[in-house]
């Protein structure tokens, strides 16, 4: 059976392995999975996205399903609207943070959350067997005009609007030439923030700083925050479901540290709750949840793993170390704009700055890096490391607990031909040494 789904949806290089014929066959398989009803379709700002959307619409209609076009929207906007507006499912055309030549499709269930791993396997089986259906009548395609307003209304309903407006925050947005350009500025303006933007023009080449926000490419955001004397900055990825923060001093925060701060704040309001996060997130969260008699559940890496576990366990919060934060009262998915609103809400109740709030957390030293590597070679790396560290956790790549304060996790990416290396230590100096050591080990095995 052909493996179609990676860590997050189906992705490929447009016109190479992600061809129009493949898109048609995949959509026919998705239509057979959904069986009936009306499907909401949205897309990001990639050059190929509107072309792909036409194929998706036609294939859904041929299978007897009605297609409602949401247009260019962030992924979490499409997901929330699927749930809130009563659709039978959704399809988001996006390759998230992948380079410009990629595109993909992310299926969404009627509950507004990415479909489960079990459902992915069902679709792969349909695709493999070409077990498609044709309706008695063709479906039709319509426009859905209420997606963005529904999404923004949903976010604003969950924060203290009056408290935020009173603060008159200054916020810098690095929109990354991506899909949050159509929603994030409006959200801030609706909350009476002064907004400064960079990379606001939607462009499928992501010319500003690439489609993935990293500490290495956010200097312009840092400088803008300092220059404008803003309260904080935030950078989004290509489809707007992930966000990386910058404090008022221009320091870029890790996804782990901003997530810990938001968890601490939210759990203070909702004690005895559950937090879901991945194996590659830092261990500080276990200390954070103790204050509110809450608990942590760990999953494999991937937003699908976290989201579906949140749904199953009715968890309040979920997060990934890459800036993907999920607030269950809104939707059990990563959502950059919801995360932005939660940070505004947190700071509206605080008498101190973002940087001082971070300093009040237990210290956390985490990082990650990546090395170009095929999937086959990454398996060799993990196999060789397991020989050296036989007691390691191999449920997702390999997680090596060097000692109580130091761990490293190495796993192949599910979306790109790279191997990722994550680590945590008790100091920045020790963390740098730890990561350097395992990067050297990995490169040695590869050579």
N, C-alpha and C positions, 0 to 999 in steps of 0.2 A: 504494500500500500504506500503510495507516494506521500512523503512528509511535506505538507504545505505550510503549516503554521510554525512560526518561530516563537520567541519569547512573547511577542506582542503582535498578533495578527499575521497576515500573509504579506510578504514584501519581496521585491525584486527590482532589478534594473529595467526600467521601462524600455520596451522594444527589443530587449535581449531575452531575459527569461520571464519578464512580466510583460508579455505581448498582449495585443488586443484579443487574439484567439484564446489565450490563457485566461484573460479577464472574463470573457464570455463564458467559458467552461466553468470557471470558479463561481460566477454569479448564478449560472444554471444550477450548480450544486447547492449553493446557498438558498436559492429559491425552493429547491426540493426539501431542504432542511426546514425552512420556515413553513412550507406547505401552503399557507393561505394568508390572507390579510393585507394590510397596507404597511409598506416599508418606508422609513424615512432615510433619505440619502443626503449626505453632506460631503464636502471635500475641502482640502487645504489649498494653499496657494502655489503648489508645484505646477510647472508648465504643462505637465501631462494630465493633471487632475480633471479638467473639464472634459477632455477626450474620454478618459476612463469613465467618467460619470455618464456619458451618453451610452456607452456599451452596457454599463450596469443597468441603467434605466430600461434599455431595450430588452435585455435578457430577462429582467424581472417581469416586464409586460408580456413577453412571449410565453412565460411560464404561468401567466394568469394572475400575477400579483400587481396590485397598484403601487406605484412609486410616487412618493412625495419629495420634491427636491427642496432641501433646506438652503442650498447654495454654499458659499464659502463661509465656513464657521469653524471655531475650534472644536477639537474632538469632544471635550467635556460638555460643550454646548449641545452638540448632536446627541450625546448620550442622555443628558438630562431631559431634553425635549422628547426623546423617544419614550421615556417613562411618563413624563408629566402630561404630554398631549395624547397619550393612549395608543401609541403605535404598537404593532405586533412585532416589530424588530427595527433595527437600524443598520446601515452600512456606512462607515466612515472611510473615505478614500484618502489615505495618508500614508507616508512612510516616516512620520514623527520626526526624529532628529537625524535620520539618515541623510547622506549627501544628496545633492539636487537630482542626480540621474535616477534615483530610486523612486518607486511609488508602491502603494500597497492598499489592502482593504482590511478593515477591522470590523468584524460583525458584532452587533450589540443585541442583547436579548430584550424582551419586552419590559424587563425591570430596569432598563437603562444601564446595565452593567455588561461588560464584555462576556461573551459566552464562555462556558467552562471548558477545561481540557477534554472532558469526556465528549462534549458536543463538537469540539474541534475534530476529534477522531471520527465521529459520525459523518461530518462533512467530508473528511478525507476519503472515507469509504465510498460515499456517494460519488465523489469526483473520480475515484479510481475505477469504479464500475460504470461510470457514466449513466447512473440510475436517475435520470432527470424526469421531470414531469412537464406536460403541456396542458394548460387549463382548457376547459371547454370553450372559454372565450378569452380573448387577450385582455390583459390589464391595461390601465391608463396611467399617464404621468401627469401630476399636478404640481403646483407650487405651494410650499408651506411657508407662510410669511410671518409666523408668530414664534419662530425658534429663538431668535436673539432676545426678544423682549421677555419671553418666558424664562429663559436662562438667567438674565440679569435680575428679574423680579425675584426669582428663587434664591439667588445669592443674597440680595439685600434684605430679604425677609428674615435672615438668620443672624444678622448683626445689629448692634445698637446704633441705629442711624443717627439719632440725636447726638450721642456722645462723640461719634466720629466727626460729624459736621462741626461741632463746637471747636474741635482741635485745629481745624483748617490746615490739615497736613499738606506738606510738600512731598510729592512722590515722583521719582524718576522711573520711567518705563523703558526698558530695552526690549522692543517687540520682535527683534530678530528677523524682520521682514516676513513674519509668520502670521498665523491665523488669529492670534489674540489681538491683532490690530483692530479687528472689527468689534471688540467687546471691552477690552481692559481700560482703554481711555474713557469710554462711556461710563463704566462702573465707577471710576474715580471721580469723574465730574458729577455723577449723581450723588456722590457722598461729599460734595463741596471741597474736593482736594484741588490744590494747584498742581497741574500735571506738566512734566517735562518729558519729551520723548526722543528717542533715537531709533533708527532702523524701523520706522513706522510704515514705510511703503511696502506693501506686499509684493514680494519678488521671489519666484521659484528658484533663483540662483543663490539666494541667501547671501547677498554680497557684503552685508554689513559686518558680520562676524561668524557666519556659518549658522547652521540650523540647531546646533547643540550649545547651550550656554555652559562654559567651563571657566574655572578661575583664570585660565590663560588667555581668554579672549574677551574679558569683560572690563578691560582698562578704561574704555570710553565711558561705560556706565559709572565706574568708580569716580572718574574725573568730573562727570556731570553732577553727581550727588554732592561732591565737595563744592564745586563751583556755584551751585544753586542753593547751597545750605539746606538741602532737603532732609527730611526725616529718615528716608531710606530709598533704596532703589530695588528694582526687581527685573529679572530677565527671564523670558519665556523661551521654550523650545519651539520647533517649527509648527506643531499642531496645537500648542497652547495647553497641554495637560501638565507640564512640569514647570517649576519656577525656582530660580536661585536668587537669594536676597543679597543685598549690599547694605551694610550699616551706614550710619550718618557720617562716619569717618572715611568711607570709601573702601572699607574692608569687605571682601567677598566672603560670604558665609557658606559653609558646607551644607548640603542638603540635610545631613544628620542634625547639625546644630539648630537650624531653623525649625526642623520637625520636633526636636526635643523641647524647644521653647513653646511651640504651639500646643504640644501634648500637655506640658505642665500647666498651661493656662486653661485649656479645655477640661482637663481632668479635675481641676479645682472647682469647676462648675458642675461637673457630672461625675462624682466619685463612684466607686464600685463598677467601673467600666472595663472594657476590653480594648487593647491596642494590638493590631496585627502589623508585623513588619517582617522583613526578609532576613535570611541568615547572614547577609553581608552588611547589615546595619550594625552600628556600634552597640556596646553593652550598657551604656549609660541609661538607656530607657528603663532597664530593670530597676534602677535606683529611683528614677523619676516616678514610676507608678506606685511605689510603696507609700508615698505620702497620701494618696487618695484611695488606698485599698483596692487598686486596680490590678489588672494582670496583662501579661504580654504573651502573645502566641507568635511563633516564628514559622515562616513558610520558605519554600524555594524562591529564588529570585524571579521576579516578573510581576507586573501589575495584575495580570489575570489571577495569579496565585493569591495575592493579597486581597484583591477585590472579592473573589468568590468565597474566600475564607471569612471575610467580613460579613458577607450576606448570610452564610451558613450559621455563623456564631453571633449574629446581630451585634457586631463590634461598632464602637463609637468612632474610632480613629484607625487609620492605616497609613503607612508611609513606606517609601523606599529612600535609600540614601542619595539617589540621583535627583532629588527635588520633587519627587512625586508624592503629594500629600492628599489624603482622602478623609473627608468629613462625612460620616455616615448619616447625619441628619439632613444633609443635602443630597448626596449620592455616593455610593460606595466605589468611586472611581477617582483617579488622579485629576486634579482640577486646579490649574494655575490661577484663575481668577477668583475662585472660592478661597484659595490660600491667601491671595492678596487681601481679600476682605477680612479674613480672620486675623491677619497681622495688623490691619488698621484697627480692628475691634480690640485686640490685645493692647496696642499702644494707646488707644483712647482711654483705657482704664488705668494706665500706668503713669507714674510721675517721673519716670526715668527713660532714657533713650534706649534704642534697640541694642546698642553695644553693651550698655550696662545691664540690660536684661539678660543678654547672653552670658556675661561674666558671672551672674548670680547662679547659673546652672553648674552642676558638677562638671569638672573639666573633662573634655572629650577630645581625643586626638585620633582622627581618622583620615584616610586618604584613599585614592585609587589611581591606577594608571592602566595603560593598555599596550599590547604588542601585536603587530600584524601577524596573523597565524590562521591557517586553515583549520577546519573542524577536526580533520584526521590527525593533524600534528598536535592539536590541543589535547586530544585523547592520550597521545604519547607522553606529553608533559605531565598530565595528571597521573598516569600510570607510573612514571619514574619517580615522581614526588611521593607517591604512596609507598614505594619501596623504602624510601628514606624516612617517611613518617607514617608507619603502618597503623597507628591508632587514630588517624584523622577521620573526620566526617566526610563521606563521599556521596551524600544524598543529592548534592548539587555542585558539580565540579569537585573541588577538594578544599576543605577548611581545616587549617593546621593550627592547633592551639599550642604555640611555642612554650608559653608559661601562662600563669593566671592573668597576667596583664597584657599579653601580646598574642595576637592571632593574625593569620593571613588566609585569604580565600582566593582561589584561582579557578576561574571557570570560563568556558568559551561563550562568547556572545551569541545570543539567539537571533540577532538581526544583522550582524556584520561579520566578516572574516577576521576577527580579532580575538585575542584572549585577554580577559580583564583580571587585574590583580588588585585586591582590596586589602586593607590592613587597619589595625587599631593597636595603639600602644599607650603607655602611661606618660609619655612626654613627646614633644615634637622631635627632639633629637633622636630618641629611640625609634620613633616611627620612621623617620628618614632612613635610618640604618637598616631597619627591618625590611622596608620596601626595596631598598637598593640591593640587599642580599638576595631577595627572592626574584627580583628582575634579572639579576645576574644568573641565578640558578635556572630560570626559565629560558633565557637566551642560550645558556650553555647546552641545555637539553635539545633545543631547536637546532643548534649548529652541529 
